Amino acid sequence: MPPRKGRKNKQEQKKKPKVGRPPKHNPFADLAQELGELIREDQTPDDNEPVQPAPIEPEIVSLSDEATFAAAMEGAVAQLSLSSARVGPQRPAPTVAIEQLAQEHFERQLYAAFDRPSWQGRHSDPLHEDLMRGALPADKVVDLHGLHLQLALGRVKAALGQAQHAGQRVVRLIHGKGLHSEYGDAVLRKEVRSALSRPPLNATVCAWVEALQAEGGAGVTDVLLRRR
């Protein structure tokens, strides 16, 4: 039995491809494709062109506080050495000035040692305490005001010798406090008291003390003589 024509026509219609409209031409897509190819060619490395090495970044070193201080001081020390090298030779200190200062220091120490009550030998004389209390009247008074040092010391030596020879025990020496001294210090007072504690006068003097404040204080020295 021959097939039906109607069914065959339907199958042939299914097998035939459908013919549509041709695609539209897009010029912008072609241009983008060409640009992409050019960019890829530029990025392709040339075998003949030397390759530049990548720059090396400097290494950052962290210094400790001690290392930083030492590095800073190196420049300061070098600069100090340069500046000190330019300084001329220093002048030596004058020898006379040093000797004078040493002598003045020795004299001050000596005056300080002798400017205190002095007792020669043992405290065996019962008049020691009376002398300290100012209970002994002066047998002889020697005024040394206005005298130069050597003249005053000579007068003290003579007065003590005469008083001892006469059997007197207490001699009062008035030398002043030295407030108006031309030397600016109580030189006469200190020299007199120093002489009383040194030879030859210490062989005559048993003790000496500063007078009471009511009787002259630092400007007066009471001397207790030894018995003959």
C-alpha positions in Angstrom: 0.0 0.0 0.0 1.6 3.3 -1.0 2.3 5.8 1.7 0.2 8.8 1.9 1.5 11.9 0.3 0.4 14.2 3.1 2.5 12.4 5.8 5.6 12.4 3.6 5.3 16.1 3.0 5.2 16.7 6.7 8.4 14.7 7.4 10.3 16.5 4.6 9.2 19.8 6.0 10.8 18.8 9.3 14.1 17.8 7.8 14.5 21.0 5.8 16.4 23.7 7.8 14.8 26.9 8.4 16.4 29.7 6.6 16.5 32.9 8.7 17.7 36.4 8.2 21.4 36.9 7.8 23.3 38.3 10.9 23.9 42.0 11.1 27.5 43.3 10.6 28.8 45.0 13.8 31.9 47.2 13.0 32.6 48.0 16.7 33.1 44.3 17.5 35.7 44.0 14.7 37.5 47.1 15.9 37.7 45.8 19.5 39.1 42.5 18.3 41.8 44.3 16.3 42.8 46.5 19.2 43.0 43.5 21.5 45.4 41.8 19.1 47.6 44.9 18.9 47.8 45.1 22.7 48.8 41.5 23.0 51.6 42.0 20.4 53.0 45.0 22.4 53.0 43.0 25.6 54.9 40.1 24.0 58.6 40.4 25.0 61.2 40.8 22.2 64.0 38.2 22.4 66.6 40.7 21.2 65.7 43.4 23.7 67.6 43.2 27.0 65.5 42.7 30.0 65.9 45.4 32.6 66.4 44.0 36.1 63.9 45.0 38.8 65.2 47.8 41.1 66.6 46.5 44.4 65.0 48.3 47.4 67.5 49.2 50.2 67.3 47.0 53.3 65.9 48.8 56.3 68.0 48.2 59.4 66.5 49.0 62.7 69.0 50.2 65.2 68.7 49.9 69.0 68.8 52.9 71.2 72.4 52.2 72.2 73.5 51.8 68.5 71.7 55.0 67.6 73.3 56.9 70.4 76.7 55.6 69.5 76.3 56.6 65.9 75.3 60.1 66.9 78.2 60.4 69.3 80.8 59.4 66.7 80.2 62.7 64.9 80.2 64.7 68.0 83.4 63.2 69.2 85.1 63.7 65.9 84.0 67.3 65.9 85.2 67.8 69.4 88.5 66.3 68.6 88.9 68.7 65.6 88.0 71.7 67.7 90.2 70.8 70.6 93.1 70.2 68.3 93.0 73.8 67.2 93.3 75.1 70.7 96.8 76.4 71.5 98.9 75.1 74.4 97.6 76.0 77.8 99.7 78.2 80.0 101.0 76.6 83.1 99.6 77.8 86.4 101.9 80.4 88.0 103.9 78.7 90.8 103.9 81.8 92.9 100.1 81.9 93.1 99.9 78.3 94.1 102.5 78.6 96.8 100.8 81.7 98.2 97.4 80.0 98.4 99.0 77.0 100.1 100.7 79.3 102.6 97.4 81.1 103.3 95.6 77.8 103.8 98.3 76.7 106.2 98.1 79.9 108.2 94.3 79.6 108.4 94.5 76.1 109.8 97.2 77.2 112.2 95.1 80.1 113.5 92.1 77.9 113.9 94.1 75.4 115.9 95.5 78.0 118.3 92.5 80.3 118.5 91.0 78.1 121.2 91.6 78.0 125.0 95.0 76.4 125.6 96.2 74.5 128.6 100.0 73.7 128.8 100.7 70.5 130.6 98.3 68.8 133.0 95.3 70.6 134.6 96.9 70.5 138.0 96.6 74.1 138.9 93.4 74.8 140.9 93.2 78.2 139.2 92.2 76.7 135.9 88.5 76.6 136.6 88.6 80.1 138.1 90.3 81.4 135.0 87.6 79.8 132.8 84.8 81.4 134.9 86.5 84.8 134.8 86.8 84.7 138.6 90.5 85.7 138.6 91.2 89.5 138.5 94.0 90.5 136.2 97.3 91.4 137.9 98.6 93.2 134.8 96.9 94.6 131.7 98.7 95.1 128.3 97.0 97.1 125.6 98.1 96.2 122.1 95.8 98.4 120.1 97.4 100.1 117.1 100.6 98.2 117.3 102.1 96.4 114.3 102.4 92.6 114.6 106.1 92.3 115.5 106.0 95.2 118.0 102.9 93.7 119.6 104.5 90.2 120.0 107.6 91.8 121.5 105.6 93.7 124.0 103.6 90.5 125.0 106.9 88.6 125.6 108.3 91.4 127.7 105.1 91.9 129.8 104.8 88.2 130.5 108.4 87.9 131.6 108.1 90.9 133.9 104.8 89.6 135.4 106.3 86.2 136.1 109.3 87.7 137.7 107.1 89.8 139.9 105.1 86.7 141.0 101.9 87.8 139.2 99.7 85.0 137.8 97.1 86.6 135.5 97.9 89.0 132.6 95.2 90.4 130.4 96.1 91.1 126.8 93.8 93.6 124.9 94.3 93.0 121.2 90.9 93.8 119.8 88.6 91.7 117.6 90.2 92.8 114.4 87.0 94.3 113.0 88.9 97.4 111.7 92.1 95.6 110.9 93.9 96.7 107.7 94.3 93.0 106.8 90.5 92.4 107.0 90.9 89.8 109.6 91.8 89.4 113.3 95.4 88.8 112.5 96.8 90.3 115.7 94.5 88.2 117.9 95.3 85.0 116.2 99.1 85.6 116.1 99.1 86.5 119.8 97.2 83.4 120.8 99.4 81.3 118.5 102.6 82.7 120.1 101.2 81.9 123.6 101.1 78.2 122.6 104.5 78.0 121.0 108.1 78.3 122.2 109.4 80.3 123.8 106.3 81.8 125.5 104.7 78.4 126.2 107.4 77.8 128.8 106.0 80.9 130.7 102.3 80.4 130.0 100.3 77.8 131.9 97.0 78.5 130.1 95.0 81.2 128.3 91.3 81.7 127.7 89.1 84.2 125.9 87.6 86.7 128.3 84.0 86.8 129.2 81.7 88.7 126.8 81.1 91.4 129.4 84.9 91.9 129.7 85.7 92.1 126.0 85.0 88.7 124.7 87.1 87.8 121.5 89.0 91.0 121.8 90.6 90.1 125.1 92.8 87.1 126.2 93.5 86.3 129.8 96.8 84.5 130.4 97.6 82.4 133.5 101.4 82.3 134.1 103.4 79.4 135.5 104.8 79.6 139.0 108.5 80.4 139.2 
